[in-house]
Amino acid sequence: MPAKIRLQRKGKKGQPFYHIVIADGRAPREGRFIERIGTYNPLTKPAEIDLNFDKAIDWMQKGAQPTDTVRAILSYTGVLYKYHLLTGVKKGAMTPEQAEEKYQAWAKEKQEKILSKIKENELKAKESKKEKNAEETKLNEARAAAVAKKLAKVAEAEVEARKERVAEANAKAEAEVEAAARMKAAAEPQPEPVNELPPVHEPPTEVQPEEPVNELPPVHEPAADEVTPEPETPEAEPKQE
């Protein structure tokens, strides 16, 4: 059975990485191999291929058959095209110079396509990143608005709770003041009640008639022809020597 050019899987789970090897067609896929001629990393864009070009052509000229995946890799790198041109040279269809000229033209065109694809992928990556950033910005704004709204509700609830606590504290303080006033009033001695005598029933007083006012006796006025005796003056007492 001829040799095969195939992939041998390496790498971790979910992160495949392959070796391009020459192995016996009867050997298991992950078994022994004859020679390793390159590597293949499908996770990059475009895929990263490191291939020994001359050894690949040499093994194909020896009759090694590539698997489908390896055939696509060899076609992408130009190994199959170069092998086709060399086969034409062997058959006399063209000279080696013509074959090399055709291969260089193909390689130049292929390189331009690869560079164009790389630029296109970069532009797509930038646009995707830009869109992703815009979406993240909108999402962050929505989150910020939701957080602000939630904080506003929390602040409002806290203000209401504070008002309730203040009202409860004021009511409690008023109750304590009233209780203290009642205790103080209860502790002070109360004045003894004055026994008020019942009102005495007095009989109605009779109005006494007023006594007549004693009138003065009439003054005796002397008559005009009556002589009024003069009062006697006392004699002067003799001076003592």
Helices and strands as residue ranges (DSSP letters): E 3-12, E 15-24, E 35-41, E 48-51, H 53-61, E 65-66, H 68-77, H 79-90, H 96-187
